[in-house]
């Protein structure tokens, strides 16, 4: 069966053959597949199903049909609809709640190198618009689970907030189609409400800042080590650094939900 190159793939190229996606495997792929099987058994929808490995050693996953951003810029209008944002929040909550009961394999490895600790979940860690699949007005799920890793809920939720609200610099947000910076606080709380977030929202900003800076540092370290995918992502590292600096400047009122 012929293979079709899928759009995107900044870090790992993926091809589709029928309803199966083939993409390079990594040392943490077996752990990610174990997580995906757990989510399937827990009834979580919008998650690709692991199908083993092909004769080239590539991992195989079920294809999630629907519309993706691919290389489009600006991003499609559905990224900024309120109902999409609410669906993202509810989906993240289902994944986090289900992963809280996941028992990793004894030899589990994750992209970040972190170990699962009490109170953590295993999040997607990159549930951003460019990894979303839409079926009309319905969020069909998220692909590209390679960076799934243990973290507190806020860390995974915070990165999604950064890209979906969005909390990137205004000029960068305008390039991808978001031209209403005055809506950011309202959209942040819409996402958190849909998730059912009960934590201190004033403390949520520093979580986003720390996550953005950590990711930027990881990209730069990998690029310095000669990783070509990380080298291609160096502009993203710069964007994350600028985003962190801008989020730090947001006033306390930004993080307090209006009654």
C-alpha positions in Angstrom: 0.0 0.0 0.0 1.3 3.4 -0.9 2.3 5.9 1.8 1.2 9.5 2.0 3.3 12.0 3.9 1.3 13.7 6.6 1.5 17.5 7.1 3.4 18.9 10.0 6.0 16.7 11.6 8.5 19.3 12.8 10.2 16.7 15.0 9.3 13.3 13.5 8.0 12.6 10.0 4.9 10.5 9.7 3.3 8.8 6.8 -0.2 7.3 6.3 -1.0 4.0 4.7 -4.7 3.4 4.7 -5.9 4.0 8.2 -2.5 3.4 9.8 0.1 6.0 10.6 3.8 5.0 10.5 6.4 7.1 12.2 9.9 6.7 13.7 10.0 5.0 17.1 12.1 6.3 20.1 13.3 4.8 23.3 10.1 6.0 25.1 7.7 4.7 22.4 6.8 1.4 24.3 5.9 3.5 27.4 3.8 5.9 25.3 2.0 2.9 23.7 1.3 1.4 27.1 -0.3 4.7 28.1 -2.4 4.9 24.9 -3.7 1.3 25.5 -4.6 2.4 29.1 -6.5 5.4 27.8 -8.3 3.2 25.2 -9.4 0.7 28.0 -10.6 3.7 30.1 -12.8 4.8 27.2 -11.0 8.0 26.4 -11.8 9.1 22.8 -9.7 11.2 20.5 -6.6 9.2 21.2 -4.7 7.1 18.5 -4.5 3.4 19.2 -1.1 1.7 19.2 -0.8 -1.0 16.6 2.8 -2.2 17.2 5.7 -1.8 14.8 6.2 -2.4 11.1 9.1 -4.3 9.4 11.2 -1.1 9.3 10.9 -0.7 13.1 8.5 2.3 12.8 5.7 2.6 15.3 2.2 2.1 14.0 -0.8 4.0 15.2 -4.5 4.3 14.1 -5.2 7.4 12.0 -7.5 10.1 13.4 -9.6 11.4 10.5 -10.5 15.0 10.3 -9.1 18.5 9.6 -5.7 19.5 10.8 -3.8 22.8 10.6 -0.8 21.4 8.7 1.3 24.2 7.4 -1.5 26.8 7.1 -1.0 30.3 8.3 -3.0 32.0 9.6 -4.6 29.1 11.5 -8.2 28.2 10.6 -11.1 30.0 12.5 -12.0 26.9 14.5 -8.9 27.3 16.6 -10.3 30.5 18.1 -13.9 29.4 18.6 -15.1 29.3 22.2 -16.7 25.9 21.8 -13.4 24.5 20.5 -11.6 25.8 23.6 -14.1 24.3 25.9 -13.8 20.9 24.2 -10.0 21.1 24.6 -10.4 21.7 28.3 -12.8 18.8 28.8 -10.6 16.5 26.7 -7.6 17.3 28.8 -9.5 16.6 32.0 -10.6 13.2 30.7 -7.0 12.3 29.7 -5.6 13.5 33.0 -8.2 11.7 35.1 -7.7 8.4 33.2 -3.9 8.6 33.3 -4.0 9.1 37.1 -4.8 5.3 37.4 -2.1 4.3 34.9 0.6 2.0 36.2 3.7 2.5 33.9 5.9 -0.5 32.9 8.7 -1.1 35.3 11.2 0.0 32.7 9.2 3.0 31.6 11.0 5.9 29.9 9.6 9.2 28.9 10.7 12.0 26.6 11.4 14.4 29.5 13.2 11.8 31.5 10.9 12.6 34.5 9.6 9.8 36.7 5.9 9.4 37.7 5.5 10.8 41.2 2.4 10.8 43.5 0.0 13.4 42.5 1.2 13.6 38.9 -0.6 12.5 35.7 0.9 11.6 32.4 -0.1 14.3 30.0 0.1 14.8 26.3 2.5 17.7 26.9 1.9 19.2 23.4 -1.9 19.3 23.1 -1.6 22.5 21.0 -3.7 23.6 17.9 -1.1 22.1 15.5 -1.6 18.7 16.9 -5.4 18.8 17.0 -7.9 17.0 14.7 -11.3 18.5 14.0 -14.4 16.7 12.6 -16.6 19.7 11.6 -17.3 21.5 14.9 -16.2 18.5 17.0 -12.7 18.0 18.5 -11.8 14.6 17.2 -8.6 14.4 19.3 -4.9 15.0 19.3 -2.1 13.2 17.6 1.7 13.2 18.1 2.0 11.7 21.6 5.8 11.2 21.5 6.5 13.8 24.2 3.8 12.4 26.6 5.4 12.4 30.1 4.6 12.7 33.8 3.9 16.1 35.3 1.5 17.9 37.6 -1.8 18.6 35.8 -1.0 22.3 35.7 2.1 21.9 33.6 0.3 20.1 30.7 -2.8 22.3 31.0 -0.6 25.4 31.1 1.2 24.6 27.8 -2.2 24.1 26.1 -3.4 27.4 27.5 -0.3 29.1 26.1 -1.1 28.1 22.5 -4.9 28.0 22.6 -5.8 31.2 24.5 -3.2 32.2 23.2 -0.7 33.8 25.6 2.1 34.3 23.1 3.2 37.8 22.2 0.5 39.8 20.4 2.4 40.1 17.1 3.0 36.3 17.0 -0.6 35.6 17.8 -1.7 37.9 15.0 0.4 35.9 12.5 -1.6 32.8 13.2 -5.0 34.6 13.1 -5.7 35.8 16.7 -6.3 39.5 16.6 -8.2 40.0 19.9 -5.7 40.3 22.7 -8.4 41.8 24.9 -10.1 38.4 24.9 -7.2 36.5 26.4 -8.2 36.6 30.0 -11.8 35.6 29.2 -10.5 32.7 27.1 -8.1 31.5 29.7 -10.9 31.2 32.3 -13.2 29.6 29.7 -10.5 26.9 29.3 -9.9 26.4 33.0 -13.7 26.3 33.7 -14.2 23.6 31.0 -11.3 21.6 32.6 -12.9 22.0 36.0 -9.7 23.5 37.4 -9.9 24.1 41.1 -6.3 25.3 41.8 -5.1 28.8 42.6 -5.5 30.7 39.3 -3.1 33.4 40.4 -0.4 30.8 40.7 -1.2 29.4 37.2 0.8 32.1 35.5 4.2 31.1 37.0 3.5 27.5 36.0 3.1 28.6 32.3 6.3 30.7 32.5 8.4 27.9 34.0 7.0 25.4 31.4 7.7 27.7 28.5 11.3 28.4 29.6 12.0 24.7 30.3 10.8 23.8 26.8 12.9 26.5 25.2 16.0 25.3 27.1 15.4 21.7 26.1 15.1 22.7 22.4 18.4 24.7 22.6 20.3 22.0 24.4 19.2 19.4 21.8 20.1 21.8 18.9 23.5 22.4 20.4 24.0 18.6 20.6 23.4 18.5 16.8 19.8 17.3 16.7 18.4 18.5 13.3 14.7 18.5 14.5 15.6 20.7 17.4 17.7 23.0 15.2 14.6 23.5 13.1 12.6 24.4 16.2 15.0 27.1 17.4 12.6 29.9 16.3 10.0 28.2 18.5 12.4 28.3 21.4 12.7 32.1 20.9 8.9 32.4 20.8 8.6 30.5 24.1 11.1 32.7 25.8 9.3 35.9 24.6 6.0 34.4 25.7 7.3 33.6 29.2 8.5 37.2 29.5 5.1 38.6 28.5 3.1 36.3 30.7 5.2 37.4 33.7 4.0 41.0 33.0 0.3 40.2 33.1 -1.4 41.8 36.1 -3.0 39.8 38.9 -6.4 40.7 37.7 -5.8 38.8 34.5 -5.7 35.5 36.5 -8.8 36.2 38.6 -12.0 34.9 37.1 -14.8 37.4 37.0 -18.0 36.4 38.8 
